[in-house]
Amino acid sequence: MLHHVAHTVPGRLAFSTWDEAAALWSRVTRAAPALQALCLMPNHLHLAHALDLRRAVSRALADHAQWVNHGRCESGALWLPRPPPEPVEGRGKQRRVERYIHLNPCRAGAG
């Protein structure tokens, strides 16, 4: 399993409305079918998948940034350069990462 992370540029949000969040969710889930875990936060996301989906997810994030910029009449980067996904080996570690991803909103005070 690979743990992918993407952060927004400081001061920018990936979504600020339910419509923007739903659009991002749709883009990411289409780019990464058979997800093991996904968490969208306004300023970052976590994704766990068996495959290295950097290109597909990067394209989805770029499409979302273009759509968000157009809708908000803004311009410029929305996402920071993404680090390589971290390999997670062993079922116990995979479960911990999945739990971490799913509990991320609660730990951030969003749940």
Beta strands, then each sheet from edge to edge (+ up, - down):
strand 1: 2-7
strand 2: 37-41
strand 3: 44-49
strand 4: 86-87
sheet 1: 2+ 3- 1+ 4-
end
